[in-house]
Amino acid sequence: MNGKFYVYIILTNRNTLYCGYTDDVEKRFKEHQRGKGAKYTRANKPLRIVYTKEFSSKSEAQKEEYRIKHKLTRKQKLELINLNK
């Protein structure tokens, strides 16, 4: 492990957003594409990564993932994505 962790958001074929965390965004995205990622992305095909943010600890990344998943509305998630383009 490289000591860096990331929160990412994926846009799916149903125009939904999936948020997760990992230490390797590209590898994790490929797992999602192969149906080996989360149950959600098996049912909602991942199209592309639309957001990533780096953290220095797994704990920080997990806290941010929770915040995005459970505290932000779809509109707020889209604003977060647009701010970081």
CORNORPE-V160164 format. One record per pair of residues at least 24 apart in sequence whose C-alpha atoms are under 8 Angstrom apart, sorted by the first residue. I is the first residue (numbers start at 0). GAP is how many residues later the second one is. D is the distance in Angstrom with one decimal. If there is no record, write none. Layout:
BEGIN
I;GAP;D
I;GAP;D
END
This chain:
BEGIN
2;53;6.4
2;54;6.8
3;50;6.7
3;51;5.9
3;52;5.0
3;53;6.3
3;54;7.6
4;49;5.8
4;50;5.1
4;51;6.2
4;52;6.1
4;53;5.7
4;56;6.2
5;46;6.4
5;47;5.4
5;48;4.5
5;49;5.8
5;55;6.0
6;44;7.9
6;45;5.5
6;46;5.3
6;47;6.7
6;48;7.9
6;54;5.8
6;55;7.8
6;57;7.1
6;58;6.0
7;41;7.0
7;42;7.6
7;43;5.3
7;44;4.3
7;45;6.6
8;40;5.9
8;41;5.7
8;42;5.0
8;43;6.6
9;36;6.3
9;37;7.1
9;38;5.6
9;39;4.4
9;40;5.6
9;41;7.2
10;35;6.0
10;36;5.7
10;37;5.6
10;38;6.3
10;39;6.4
11;29;7.6
11;32;5.7
11;33;5.3
11;34;4.3
11;35;5.1
11;36;7.3
12;31;6.2
12;32;5.4
12;33;6.3
12;34;6.0
13;30;6.3
13;31;7.7
15;28;7.9
18;46;6.5
18;49;7.3
18;50;6.4
19;45;6.0
20;40;6.3
20;41;6.6
20;44;6.4
49;31;6.6
50;30;5.6
50;33;7.2
50;34;7.8
END
